[in-house]
Every structure is written in structure tokens, then in C-alpha cells.
Amino acid sequence: QVQLVESGGGLVQAGGSLRLSCAVSGRTLSSYVLGWFRQTPREEREFVAGISQNGGSTMYSDSVRGRFTISRDNAKTTVFLQMNSLNVGDTAVYSCAAGSIDYRSSDFVSGSPTFYDYWGQGTQVTVSS
């Protein structure tokens, strides 16, 4: 069983930066693909970024590509989301998620929420103009 706890959210002015962290605990952590999603009251949850089990492959939504960077530490116990050039459209609750690779390639990464089995509680990011 996997547990995820996000931190690092807060209030930032447009153009600023934040780094989100997600502490991951559980059995066989290296077996999991990790991702970030976000949700606003007006919209359904959307994919933001994902990273493969081995850390070698990443995937981003079009709206954040070039501004956000996902990474995981060498021990694969924490996943990060570095957010630069933030704008008001980035305001949302950000959640991290973990999904099993199920014997697929260690380079596999998914942007589908149905792939992910475990979810954190989320952290609020608010960008002001």
C-alpha cells in the first residue's frame, strides 16, 4: 500500500515560482510511475506531469510544458514539481499520484488518471495578478 503527502503550495504572484514536493511511502517504491494532477472548482481533474519508474522519461501537458519540471530523487521516495513563470491559470489544487508499472517498461509514463492507483490529499496553489 502506498501513501502520498504533498507540500509546498501557497500564494505567489504571477511570474513567480513554487516547488511542490510529494513524499511517497510504501512497499517497492521503485515499481511506481509518479504524476501530478490539478483541479479547480470549475474544471475536472487534469494531468500536469508524469515521470517514469526509473526517472528517465517525463511527460507534460501542453499548458505547462517549458514552465514546469517534474523530477524524483535518487531513492525514489519523493517526487517534485518545479513550477516557473506561474500565471493565474495555474491556480488549482495539485495532487500527486502513483501507479504500478505492471511489468511494463521502466520508461513507461501515463497521463491518464485511471492508470494511477494511489492519490495524495492535494496542496493549494494560488497565483495572484
N, C-alpha and C positions, 0 to 999 in steps of 0.2 A: 504494500500500500504506500502511496506517495502523498506527501503533503507539501504545499507550496505557500509561501508567505511573502507578499510584495511589500516594498517600502520605497521611499524616495520621492513620492508625489508631493505636490504643493502648488503654490501660486507663483507664476513667473510672468514677466512682461513679454509681449511679442518680440521675437528676435532673440530671446534668451534660450538657455539650455537647462535641461534636467537629466539626471541619470537615475533610472529606475533599477532596482535590484529585486530579485526573487530568490529566496533561499529554498532549496529543494532538499527534502529528506525522504528516505525510503530505501527499499531493497533494490539492488542492482541499478543504481542511478545512471550508469553509462548506457543502459539499454533504451533510454528515452530521448525522443525528439522534444525540444522545448520551443514554445512560442509565446508571443504576446498578442492579445486582442484588446479592443477598446469598445466602449458602448456609451451612448448618450441617451437621455430620455426620449429624444426624437427619432433615434435610429436603432436598428438591431445591431447586435454584436458583429464587429468586423475584424478581419485579420489584419495585423500590423506587420509582424515579422516572425520568422521562424529560423531555427538553427538545428542542424543535424546532430545525431548522437556523437559523432566524432568531432564536431565543431568545424568541419571542413566545408560545409555547404550552408548558405543562408538564402533566405527569400524574403522579399519585402512587397508590401502593397505599393501601387503606383503613387499614392498620395504622400508616402513618406520616404520613398527611395531617394537617396542622396542626402537626406537630412538626418535619418535615424540609423543607428548601427546596433545590431544585436550581437552579443558575444556570451561565452560561457567560460568559467575559469578552468584551469587545467585539471582540477579534481572533479569537475562537472557537478559541483554542489550548488552553484549559483549561476543564474542567468541574468544578464544585464540588458538594458535598453538605453543607449545614449541618444538623447533627443536634442538636436540643434535646430536653430532657425525656427523656433516654435511660432505658430500662428494660432489665432483664436479657433480655427477649425480643428485643432488638435485637442481641445478641451474635451475630456471624457474620463470615465473610469477605466483604468488599464488593468488587465488581469493577465497573469501568466498561466501557462498550461503545459501539461506533459502528456505525451502519448508514446506507447510502446512501438518499437520498430517491427516487431513480429517477424523476425528472421529476414527482413528486408535489408537492403544495402545500408551500411553505416553512413552513407551520404544522403539518405532519404530525408526529406523535409516536406511538410504538408502545410497548406494554407487553409485547410478545411477544418472547421470547428468539430466536426463529427469524428475526426481522427484522434482528437485529444481526449484522454480518459479522466484526467485529474485537473482541477482548477483551483486557483487561489481566490481569495476574497476580493481582491482589487484594491487599487490605490487611486485617489483622485488627482488628476492633473488639470489645473485651471490656468489658461493663458489670457491675460488681460491686454487690451489695446493701449 
